[in-house]
């Protein structure tokens, strides 16, 4: 189940990056929207791990949260670049 949720999160970030490229917003607003889309799920894991580092699985939560944050950002950038390349071909 955890792998399915992780895969869905990453696919949604890829799709969101693709769609954000097509919106006619200024670049700063697009970046703010991308951060607002990427950050919530990893923060659900990072905040408890950072608030209570003495708990048993805090290091695992921190590692998984950071991995989701980095991979979500990479998927967002990947979707953005794929949409940019496709727009350039047309």
LOKOL-969303 format. One line per field, with one value per atom (N, C-alpha, C): atom name; chain; residue in one letter; x, y, z; residue number from 1. Coordinates in pm, 1 decimal, padded with zeros to 6 digits. Layout:
% LOKOL-969303
at = (CA,...) $
ch = (A,...) $
aa = (A,...) $
X = (X,...) $
Y = (Y,...) $
Z = (Z,...) $
i = (NUM,...) $
This chain:
% LOKOL-969303
at = (N,CA,C,N,CA,C,N,CA,C,N,CA,C,N,CA,C,N,CA,C,N,CA,C,N,CA,C,N,CA,C,N,CA,C,N,CA,C,N,CA,C,N,CA,C,N,CA,C,N,CA,C,N,CA,C,N,CA,C,N,CA,C,N,CA,C,N,CA,C,N,CA,C,N,CA,C,N,CA,C,N,CA,C,N,CA,C,N,CA,C,N,CA,C,N,CA,C,N,CA,C,N,CA,C,N,CA,C,N,CA,C,N,CA,C,N,CA,C,N,CA,C,N,CA,C,N,CA,C,N,CA,C,N,CA,C,N,CA,C,N,CA,C,N,CA,C,N,CA,C,N,CA,C,N,CA,C,N,CA,C,N,CA,C,N,CA,C,N,CA,C,N,CA,C,N,CA,C,N,CA,C,N,CA,C,N,CA,C,N,CA,C,N,CA,C,N,CA,C,N,CA,C,N,CA,C,N,CA,C,N,CA,C,N,CA,C,N,CA,C,N,CA,C,N,CA,C,N,CA,C,N,CA,C,N,CA,C,N,CA,C,N,CA,C,N,CA,C,N,CA,C,N,CA,C,N,CA,C,N,CA,C,N,CA,C,N,CA,C,N,CA,C,N,CA,C,N,CA,C,N,CA,C,N,CA,C,N,CA,C,N,CA,C,N,CA,C,N,CA,C,N,CA,C,N,CA,C,N,CA,C,N,CA,C) $
ch = (A,A,A,A,A,A,A,A,A,A,A,A,A,A,A,A,A,A,A,A,A,A,A,A,A,A,A,A,A,A,A,A,A,A,A,A,A,A,A,A,A,A,A,A,A,A,A,A,A,A,A,A,A,A,A,A,A,A,A,A,A,A,A,A,A,A,A,A,A,A,A,A,A,A,A,A,A,A,A,A,A,A,A,A,A,A,A,A,A,A,A,A,A,A,A,A,A,A,A,A,A,A,A,A,A,A,A,A,A,A,A,A,A,A,A,A,A,A,A,A,A,A,A,A,A,A,A,A,A,A,A,A,A,A,A,A,A,A,A,A,A,A,A,A,A,A,A,A,A,A,A,A,A,A,A,A,A,A,A,A,A,A,A,A,A,A,A,A,A,A,A,A,A,A,A,A,A,A,A,A,A,A,A,A,A,A,A,A,A,A,A,A,A,A,A,A,A,A,A,A,A,A,A,A,A,A,A,A,A,A,A,A,A,A,A,A,A,A,A,A,A,A,A,A,A,A,A,A,A,A,A,A,A,A,A,A,A,A,A,A,A,A,A,A,A,A,A,A,A,A,A,A,A,A,A,A,A,A,A,A,A,A,A,A,A,A,A,A,A,A) $
aa = (X,X,X,X,X,X,X,X,X,X,X,X,X,X,X,X,X,X,X,X,X,X,X,X,X,X,X,X,X,X,X,X,X,X,X,X,X,X,X,X,X,X,X,X,X,X,X,X,X,X,X,X,X,X,X,X,X,X,X,X,X,X,X,X,X,X,X,X,X,X,X,X,X,X,X,X,X,X,X,X,X,X,X,X,X,X,X,X,X,X,X,X,X,X,X,X,X,X,X,X,X,X,X,X,X,X,X,X,X,X,X,X,X,X,X,X,X,X,X,X,X,X,X,X,X,X,X,X,X,X,X,X,X,X,X,X,X,X,X,X,X,X,X,X,X,X,X,X,X,X,X,X,X,X,X,X,X,X,X,X,X,X,X,X,X,X,X,X,X,X,X,X,X,X,X,X,X,X,X,X,X,X,X,X,X,X,X,X,X,X,X,X,X,X,X,X,X,X,X,X,X,X,X,X,X,X,X,X,X,X,X,X,X,X,X,X,X,X,X,X,X,X,X,X,X,X,X,X,X,X,X,X,X,X,X,X,X,X,X,X,X,X,X,X,X,X,X,X,X,X,X,X,X,X,X,X,X,X,X,X,X,X,X,X,X,X,X,X,X,X) $
X = (00081.2,00000.0,00086.2,00195.3,00281.7,00345.7,00382.0,00442.7,00341.8,00216.0,00112.3,00091.2,00084.2,00064.2,00183.4,00304.1,00424.1,00425.7,00391.8,00388.5,00281.8,00166.3,00062.0,00106.1,00173.3,00223.5,00321.2,00414.0,00513.4,00451.2,00354.5,00285.9,00203.8,00141.4,00066.2,00159.0,00278.6,00373.7,00422.9,00441.8,00481.3,00372.0,00247.7,00135.5,00117.8,00134.6,00119.9,00227.2,00349.5,00454.3,00422.3,00367.0,00326.0,00219.2,00118.6,00008.6,00051.1,00140.7,00184.4,00257.5,00325.3,00395.5,00296.9,00180.1,00082.9,00003.3,00007.3,-00069.0,00006.1,-00065.8,-00003.8,00030.0,00067.0,00103.6,00247.8,00284.2,00426.0,00506.4,00635.2,00720.7,00721.8,00720.3,00720.8,00596.8,00482.2,00358.3,00360.0,00416.0,00426.2,00515.6,00627.0,00717.9,00652.4,00578.7,00508.1,00402.2,00331.4,00232.0,00299.6,00414.8,00487.1,00532.0,00582.9,00624.5,00503.3,00391.0,00269.9,00215.4,00241.3,00196.9,00292.5,00421.5,00520.3,00533.9,00529.9,00569.4,00476.2,00343.5,00260.3,00282.4,00291.0,00304.9,00438.4,00551.7,00676.2,00677.7,00611.2,00609.1,00531.1,00434.5,00363.5,00457.4,00564.5,00663.3,00778.4,00815.9,00931.7,00903.9,00788.6,00761.3,00763.7,00694.1,00703.7,00845.8,00918.8,01056.1,01147.5,01124.2,01207.4,01166.3,01037.7,00991.0,01028.6,01032.2,01062.0,01171.6,01295.0,01402.3,01437.2,01389.0,01421.1,01331.8,01225.9,01136.7,01204.4,01146.4,01210.9,01238.6,01139.9,01154.2,01170.0,01221.3,01237.5,01336.0,01443.2,01541.6,01483.4,01399.3,01335.8,01235.4,01156.0,01060.8,01132.0,01242.7,01318.4,01374.3,01427.3,01484.4,01376.4,01262.9,01154.5,01096.5,01081.0,01029.4,01120.4,01250.6,01346.0,01348.1,01339.9,01337.6,01212.4,01097.4,00974.7,00982.9,01043.1,01056.8,01145.0,01258.4,01350.6,01289.6,01231.8,01173.5,01050.9,00970.7,00856.2,00900.6,01005.9,01058.7,01116.1,01186.6,01241.1,01130.5,01024.1,00912.4,00843.0,00831.3,00770.7,00854.2,00985.3,01074.7,01073.6,01063.9,01056.6,00931.6,00818.1,00694.9,00702.0,00764.1,00779.9,00867.5,00978.3,01067.7,01007.6,00931.0,00866.5,00764.4,00688.1,00591.2,00662.3,00775.2,00851.3,00907.7,00960.5,01012.9,00902.1,00787.1,00677.0,00627.2,00623.0,00579.1,00679.5,00805.9,00909.1,00901.1,00859.1,00847.8,00734.7,00632.3,00514.3,00537.7) $
Y = (-00119.3,00000.0,00126.6,00123.9,00242.0,00271.9,00167.6,00190.7,00250.2,00210.1,00263.7,00411.9,00448.1,00588.5,00672.8,00621.0,00693.4,00711.2,00606.0,00616.0,00715.4,00715.2,00811.2,00954.3,00975.5,01108.7,01157.3,01071.0,01111.2,01133.4,01049.9,01070.3,01199.8,01230.2,01355.7,01476.3,01465.5,01576.8,01593.5,01483.1,01489.2,01556.8,01516.2,01575.7,01722.6,01755.6,01894.7,01983.1,01933.5,02009.6,02031.8,01931.0,01940.7,02048.8,02047.1,02142.6,02283.1,02296.3,02429.1,02502.5,02427.7,02492.2,02560.1,02499.8,02552.6,02671.2,02698.5,02810.3,02940.0,03043.4,03170.2,03260.1,03204.1,03282.7,03329.5,03430.7,03468.4,03354.6,03352.7,03244.0,03230.4,03342.3,03337.7,03270.0,03297.4,03233.7,03084.3,03046.3,02903.6,02830.7,02892.9,02830.0,02819.2,02923.7,02917.8,02807.9,02791.5,02684.8,02547.7,02536.0,02408.4,02371.7,02469.0,02442.3,02403.9,02472.5,02441.3,02303.2,02255.4,02120.6,02011.7,02039.4,01937.9,01920.8,02027.5,02025.8,01953.5,01955.2,01903.9,01757.7,01668.5,01525.9,01497.2,01545.6,01522.3,01588.4,01703.2,01769.4,01690.2,01609.9,01523.3,01421.6,01388.9,01297.3,01370.6,01484.7,01556.9,01626.9,01688.4,01766.8,01680.6,01566.0,01484.6,01434.6,01403.7,01354.5,01464.5,01587.6,01697.3,01747.4,01736.1,01779.8,01681.9,01553.7,01450.2,01356.9,01403.1,01319.0,01199.7,01199.7,01089.2,00967.4,00980.5,00866.8,00762.8,00642.1,00526.6,00544.2,00580.3,00581.1,00722.0,00813.6,00951.1,00960.0,00882.2,00885.9,00830.1,00728.8,00672.1,00771.9,00833.7,00934.0,01050.7,01093.2,01204.0,01164.7,01046.1,01001.0,00986.9,00928.8,00911.6,01047.1,01137.6,01270.7,01348.1,01342.3,01410.9,01348.6,01215.4,01148.2,01187.4,01192.6,01233.9,01379.0,01462.8,01603.6,01619.4,01552.0,01561.0,01496.9,01378.4,01310.0,01383.7,01440.8,01520.7,01642.6,01708.9,01825.5,01784.2,01671.5,01623.9,01586.8,01525.0,01491.9,01617.7,01717.2,01843.8,01908.8,01912.0,01968.5,01883.2,01752.1,01663.1,01686.9,01705.2,01736.1,01870.8,01966.3,02100.6,02095.6,02021.8,02014.9,01933.2,01828.7,01750.6,01835.3,01915.7,02003.3,02109.5,02157.7,02258.7,02200.3,02078.3,02014.2,01985.9,01944.5,01916.6,02045.7,02155.3,02282.6,02334.6,02305.7,02351.4,02277.5,02150.7,02072.5,02120.4,02178.8,02219.6,02344.4) $
Z = (00000.0,00000.0,00000.0,00075.8,00083.3,-00051.9,-00125.6,-00256.7,-00354.6,-00343.0,-00431.4,-00403.9,-00274.9,-00238.3,-00283.1,-00265.4,-00308.0,-00459.4,-00532.1,-00678.1,-00724.2,-00660.1,-00695.8,-00668.5,-00555.7,-00522.7,-00629.4,-00668.5,-00767.4,-00905.0,-00942.4,-01070.3,-01069.5,-00956.2,-00947.0,-00955.6,-00898.4,-00908.4,-01052.2,-01122.3,-01262.9,-01345.7,-01322.9,-01394.9,-01357.3,-01229.8,-01186.8,-01250.3,-01259.8,-01327.0,-01473.6,-01537.3,-01677.1,-01693.4,-01604.1,-01614.9,-01575.6,-01479.1,-01437.1,-01549.0,-01634.9,-01745.8,-01839.6,-01858.4,-01953.3,-01903.0,-01773.9,-01718.4,-01747.6,-01779.9,-01816.8,-01698.3,-01586.6,-01468.5,-01478.7,-01400.3,-01390.9,-01325.9,-01353.1,-01306.5,-01153.6,-01080.6,-00934.6,-00878.6,-00938.7,-00894.0,-00924.2,-01038.4,-01071.7,-00972.3,-00934.7,-00838.7,-00701.9,-00661.9,-00533.5,-00534.4,-00645.2,-00656.3,-00653.7,-00718.2,-00717.6,-00576.2,-00501.9,-00363.5,-00278.7,-00299.9,-00224.5,-00258.3,-00377.0,-00414.3,-00366.0,-00368.8,-00333.9,-00182.8,-00107.5,00033.4,00131.3,00120.7,00230.5,00268.3,00174.3,00207.8,00277.6,00226.2,00300.2,00437.7,00451.2,00581.1,00684.8,00640.9,00734.5,00799.5,00732.8,00788.3,00856.0,00802.8,00856.0,00989.2,01002.7,01123.5,01249.6,01254.3,01376.3,01403.8,01297.8,01316.9,01370.3,01329.1,01376.0,01513.9,01546.1,01677.7,01788.9,01756.5,01855.8,01803.7,01799.0,01744.7,01834.8,01957.6,02048.6,02026.7,01951.6,01928.2,01841.5,01843.3,01779.9,01631.2,01556.0,01410.5,01353.5,01432.7,01386.4,01270.6,01276.7,01167.8,01038.0,01048.4,00929.1,00870.6,00958.0,00910.8,00842.5,00901.4,00843.7,00706.8,00695.4,00568.2,00460.6,00496.4,00398.9,00359.8,00456.2,00426.0,00332.9,00358.7,00270.7,00131.8,00125.8,-00004.3,-00082.9,-00015.8,-00084.8,-00131.4,-00050.0,-00087.8,-00211.3,-00211.3,-00325.1,-00449.6,-00434.8,-00550.6,-00603.7,-00514.8,-00559.6,-00637.9,-00589.7,-00661.3,-00796.6,-00800.3,-00928.0,-01026.1,-00976.7,-01065.2,-01115.1,-01028.6,-01070.2,-01180.6,-01162.3,-01263.6,-01389.8,-01374.9,-01490.5,-01573.2,-01506.9,-01578.4,-01647.0,-01579.2,-01634.8,-01760.9,-01752.0,-01868.0,-01981.8,-01949.6,-02055.6,-02130.2,-02058.0,-02123.6,-02206.4,-02156.4,-02230.6,-02360.8,-02352.2,-02473.1,-02573.7,-02524.9,-02616.0,-02681.4,-02606.4,-02662.8,-02765.2,-02744.6,-02836.9,-02969.9,-02967.4,-03090.7,-03180.0,-03120.7,-03200.3,-03277.4) $
i = (1,1,1,2,2,2,3,3,3,4,4,4,5,5,5,6,6,6,7,7,7,8,8,8,9,9,9,10,10,10,11,11,11,12,12,12,13,13,13,14,14,14,15,15,15,16,16,16,17,17,17,18,18,18,19,19,19,20,20,20,21,21,21,22,22,22,23,23,23,24,24,24,25,25,25,26,26,26,27,27,27,28,28,28,29,29,29,30,30,30,31,31,31,32,32,32,33,33,33,34,34,34,35,35,35,36,36,36,37,37,37,38,38,38,39,39,39,40,40,40,41,41,41,42,42,42,43,43,43,44,44,44,45,45,45,46,46,46,47,47,47,48,48,48,49,49,49,50,50,50,51,51,51,52,52,52,53,53,53,54,54,54,55,55,55,56,56,56,57,57,57,58,58,58,59,59,59,60,60,60,61,61,61,62,62,62,63,63,63,64,64,64,65,65,65,66,66,66,67,67,67,68,68,68,69,69,69,70,70,70,71,71,71,72,72,72,73,73,73,74,74,74,75,75,75,76,76,76,77,77,77,78,78,78,79,79,79,80,80,80,81,81,81,82,82,82,83,83,83,84,84,84,85,85,85,86,86,86,87,87,87,88,88,88,89,89,89,90,90,90) $
